[in-house]
Amino acid sequence: MFFPISDDNPSSSTPYVTYLLIGLCSFVFILQYLSQMNPSIFYDFGFIPADFFSNYSSFTIYTSMFLHGGLFHIAGNMLYLWIFGDNVEDSMGTVKFMIFYLLCGTIAALCQGLVDPTSQIPMVGASGAIAGVLGAYLMLFPKANVKCLVFIIIIIQMIRVPAFLVLGFWLVLQFFSIPGSIDMDGGTAYFAHIGGFLAGMILIPFFKNKDVKLFHEQNTSSWQVLNRDSKEFSFQKNDNVVVDFIKKSEEEINRRKH
């Protein structure tokens, strides 16, 4: 199996909305944790299909996107948003990206709700909206390379894998996981993932800036195994700005001493 860490696809602008979304989700999760994951929070602010289809209040569709069911839930979501969100935001701008994100999340929630409109189980998580980001990324940068940790028994390697394989594998996995989740009370909202992903693929041509084309070419070669001692064998998306600043400061101090 492989685990994505970052992509070889730098953006040309600062992804303020992506950072804001990660910050908001993290802040809300801290509040959830301090409340000892109080179940009433999920029922008050989670998306409950039965409540929505009886009074058609959309409030909880949006509040549910900032709640998460546990540490691994939010960690996985924020990792994918961190890797792929900046490029999608860069393709359309901050305002349109926020609208795009919320719209994908709305479509994802409705797709899950329509499976069982009478369900009283609250749905929470940013997964549906982030799935829309993944779908958009696939349309924009299918050949971009994603640095993935590949686990072969106990051997770990980092390999550049084309985005269309990483995201395609993720989408196929959602379809294969559906049969085992239909009769479960709770669990993962796979229909929301699929609905959000397809929404992102369909909406991106209408949201991207006119000068941005679909199906960009790759920036680096695929299937390269990264050396553990190399700078690229790193969990960071960008260079460590703090370390660089300290080094430059030390060099400046030494220069002034002489």
C-alpha positions as CSV (number, residue, x, y, z in Angstrom):
1,M,0.0,0.0,0.0
2,F,1.1,3.6,-0.4
3,F,0.5,6.7,1.7
4,P,0.7,10.2,0.1
5,I,2.9,12.8,1.8
6,S,3.3,15.7,-0.6
7,D,3.2,16.5,-4.3
8,D,5.8,17.8,-6.8
9,N,3.5,20.6,-7.9
10,P,4.3,24.0,-6.3
11,S,1.6,26.6,-6.4
12,S,2.2,30.2,-7.6
13,S,0.2,31.9,-4.8
14,T,-0.4,31.6,-1.0
15,P,-3.4,29.3,-0.4
16,Y,-5.0,31.4,2.3
17,V,-8.4,29.6,2.2
18,T,-6.7,26.2,2.4
19,Y,-4.8,27.4,5.5
20,L,-8.0,28.9,6.9
21,L,-9.9,25.7,6.5
22,I,-7.2,23.6,8.1
23,G,-7.0,26.0,11.0
24,L,-10.8,26.1,11.5
25,C,-11.1,22.3,11.4
26,S,-8.2,21.9,13.8
27,F,-9.6,24.6,16.2
28,V,-13.1,23.0,16.2
29,F,-11.6,19.6,16.8
30,I,-9.6,20.9,19.8
31,L,-13.0,22.2,21.2
32,Q,-14.5,18.8,20.6
33,Y,-11.6,17.1,22.4
34,L,-11.9,19.5,25.4
35,S,-15.6,18.5,25.6
36,Q,-14.5,14.9,25.6
37,M,-16.2,14.4,22.2
38,N,-19.6,15.1,23.7
39,P,-22.2,13.3,21.5
40,S,-24.6,16.2,21.7
41,I,-22.2,18.2,19.5
42,F,-22.7,15.7,16.7
43,Y,-26.5,15.7,17.0
44,D,-26.7,19.5,17.2
45,F,-24.2,20.4,14.5
46,G,-23.9,17.2,12.4
47,F,-25.9,16.6,9.2
48,I,-28.8,14.4,10.0
49,P,-30.7,13.4,6.8
50,A,-34.1,12.9,8.5
51,D,-34.0,16.4,10.0
52,F,-32.8,18.0,6.7
53,F,-35.5,16.3,4.5
54,S,-38.2,17.2,7.0
55,N,-37.5,20.9,7.4
56,Y,-34.8,21.6,4.7
57,S,-32.6,23.6,6.9
58,S,-29.1,23.7,5.4
59,F,-27.3,25.1,8.5
60,T,-26.0,21.7,9.7
61,I,-24.7,20.9,6.2
62,Y,-22.0,23.5,6.7
63,T,-21.3,23.1,10.4
64,S,-20.9,19.3,9.9
65,M,-17.9,20.0,7.5
66,F,-15.9,21.3,10.5
67,L,-16.6,18.5,12.9
68,H,-14.7,15.2,13.0
69,G,-15.2,11.9,14.7
70,G,-11.6,11.3,15.9
71,L,-8.0,12.1,15.6
72,F,-7.3,9.8,12.6
73,H,-10.4,11.2,10.9
74,I,-9.2,14.8,11.0
75,A,-5.6,13.9,10.4
76,G,-6.3,12.1,7.2
77,N,-8.7,14.8,5.9
78,M,-6.3,17.7,6.7
79,L,-3.3,15.8,5.1
80,Y,-5.2,15.5,1.8
81,L,-6.4,19.1,1.9
82,W,-2.8,20.2,2.7
83,I,-1.4,18.2,-0.3
84,F,-4.0,19.0,-2.9
85,G,-5.8,22.1,-1.8
86,D,-3.2,24.7,-2.6
87,N,-3.1,23.9,-6.3
88,V,-6.9,23.8,-6.7
89,E,-7.2,27.1,-4.9
90,D,-4.4,28.5,-7.1
91,S,-6.4,27.5,-10.2
92,M,-9.4,29.6,-9.3
93,G,-8.6,32.1,-6.6
94,T,-9.6,32.4,-2.9
95,V,-13.2,33.5,-3.2
96,K,-14.2,31.0,-5.9
97,F,-12.3,28.2,-4.0
98,M,-14.3,28.8,-0.8
99,I,-17.6,28.6,-2.8
100,F,-16.3,25.5,-4.7
101,Y,-15.3,23.8,-1.4
102,L,-18.7,24.5,0.3
103,L,-20.6,23.5,-2.8
104,C,-18.8,20.2,-3.1
105,G,-19.4,19.5,0.6
106,T,-23.1,20.3,0.1
107,I,-23.4,17.9,-2.9
108,A,-21.5,15.2,-1.0
109,A,-23.8,15.5,2.1
110,L,-26.9,15.3,-0.1
111,C,-25.6,12.3,-1.9
112,Q,-25.2,10.5,1.4
113,G,-28.5,11.7,2.7
114,L,-30.4,10.5,-0.3
115,V,-29.2,7.0,0.3
116,D,-31.3,6.9,3.4
117,P,-33.4,10.1,3.9
118,T,-34.9,8.7,7.2
119,S,-31.5,8.2,8.8
120,Q,-31.1,9.7,12.3
121,I,-27.3,9.2,12.3
122,P,-25.4,12.5,12.2
123,M,-22.8,12.8,9.4
124,V,-19.7,14.8,10.2
125,G,-16.4,15.6,8.5
126,A,-14.8,17.5,5.7
127,S,-14.3,14.4,3.6
128,G,-17.0,15.2,1.1
129,A,-15.7,18.7,0.4
130,I,-12.1,17.5,0.3
131,A,-13.2,14.7,-2.1
132,G,-14.3,17.5,-4.4
133,V,-10.9,19.0,-4.2
134,L,-9.4,15.7,-5.1
135,G,-11.7,15.4,-8.1
136,A,-10.7,18.9,-9.3
137,Y,-7.0,18.1,-8.8
138,L,-7.4,14.9,-10.9
139,M,-8.8,17.0,-13.8
140,L,-6.2,19.7,-13.5
141,F,-3.0,17.7,-12.8
142,P,-3.5,14.0,-13.5
143,K,0.2,13.6,-14.4
144,A,1.6,15.5,-11.4
145,N,3.7,13.3,-9.1
146,V,2.7,12.6,-5.6
147,K,5.4,11.6,-3.1
148,C,4.1,8.4,-1.4
149,L,5.4,6.2,1.3
150,V,5.2,2.7,0.0
151,F,5.0,-0.1,2.6
152,I,6.3,-3.5,1.5
153,I,6.1,-5.8,4.5
154,I,8.4,-3.8,6.8
155,I,10.4,-1.9,4.1
156,I,9.4,1.7,3.6
157,Q,10.3,3.6,0.5
158,M,9.3,7.0,-0.8
159,I,8.3,6.9,-4.5
160,R,6.9,9.5,-6.9
161,V,3.5,8.1,-8.1
162,P,1.3,9.9,-10.7
163,A,-1.7,11.7,-9.3
164,F,-4.2,9.8,-11.5
165,L,-3.1,6.5,-9.9
166,V,-3.2,7.9,-6.3
167,L,-6.5,9.5,-6.7
168,G,-8.0,6.8,-8.9
169,F,-7.0,4.2,-6.4
170,W,-8.7,6.3,-3.7
171,L,-11.9,6.6,-5.7
172,V,-12.0,2.9,-6.6
173,L,-11.5,2.0,-2.9
174,Q,-14.6,4.0,-2.0
175,F,-16.8,2.0,-4.5
176,F,-15.4,-1.3,-3.2
177,S,-16.1,-0.2,0.4
178,I,-19.8,0.5,-0.2
179,P,-21.2,-3.0,0.1
180,G,-19.8,-3.5,3.6
181,S,-21.2,-0.2,4.9
182,I,-24.8,-0.3,3.7
183,D,-26.2,-2.3,6.6
184,M,-23.9,-0.6,9.2
185,D,-25.2,2.0,11.7
186,G,-22.7,4.8,11.3
187,G,-19.3,4.3,9.8
188,T,-17.7,6.0,6.8
189,A,-19.9,8.0,4.4
190,Y,-18.6,6.5,1.2
191,F,-21.5,7.9,-1.0
192,A,-20.5,11.4,0.2
193,H,-16.9,10.7,-0.8
194,I,-18.0,9.6,-4.3
195,G,-20.5,12.4,-4.7
196,G,-18.0,15.0,-3.7
197,F,-15.3,13.6,-5.9
198,L,-17.6,13.6,-9.0
199,A,-18.9,17.0,-8.2
200,G,-15.3,18.4,-8.1
201,M,-14.6,16.8,-11.5
202,I,-17.7,18.3,-13.0
203,L,-17.5,21.8,-11.5
204,I,-13.8,22.5,-12.0
205,P,-14.1,23.6,-15.7
206,F,-16.6,26.2,-14.5
207,F,-14.6,27.5,-11.5
208,K,-11.1,27.5,-12.8
209,N,-9.6,30.8,-14.2
210,K,-9.8,31.1,-18.0
211,D,-6.0,31.0,-18.4
212,V,-5.8,27.7,-16.4
213,K,-5.9,24.6,-18.6
214,L,-7.0,21.1,-17.6
215,F,-4.7,18.1,-17.8
216,H,-1.4,19.8,-17.0
217,E,1.8,17.9,-17.9
218,Q,4.0,16.5,-15.1
219,N,6.9,18.4,-13.6
220,T,9.1,15.5,-12.5
221,S,9.6,11.9,-13.6
222,S,7.4,9.2,-12.1
223,W,8.3,6.1,-10.2
224,Q,11.5,7.5,-8.9
225,V,12.6,6.0,-5.5
226,L,13.8,8.8,-3.3
227,N,17.0,8.3,-1.3
228,R,16.5,8.4,2.4
229,D,19.5,10.8,2.7
230,S,18.2,13.2,0.1
231,K,16.5,16.5,0.8
232,E,13.4,15.3,-1.0
233,F,12.8,12.4,1.4
234,S,10.9,14.9,3.6
235,F,7.4,15.2,5.1
236,Q,7.4,18.9,4.3
237,K,5.7,20.4,1.4
238,N,8.0,23.4,1.3
239,D,11.5,24.2,2.5
240,N,11.9,24.9,6.2
241,V,11.7,28.7,6.3
242,V,12.6,29.0,10.0
243,V,15.8,27.0,9.6
244,D,16.8,29.1,6.6
245,F,16.1,32.3,8.5
246,I,18.3,31.2,11.4
247,K,21.1,30.2,9.2
248,K,21.0,33.5,7.3
249,S,20.9,35.4,10.6
250,E,23.9,33.5,11.9
251,E,25.8,34.3,8.7
252,E,24.9,38.0,9.0
253,I,26.1,38.1,12.7
254,N,29.4,36.5,11.8
255,R,29.9,38.9,8.9
256,R,29.3,41.9,11.2
257,K,31.8,40.6,13.8
258,H,34.5,40.6,11.2
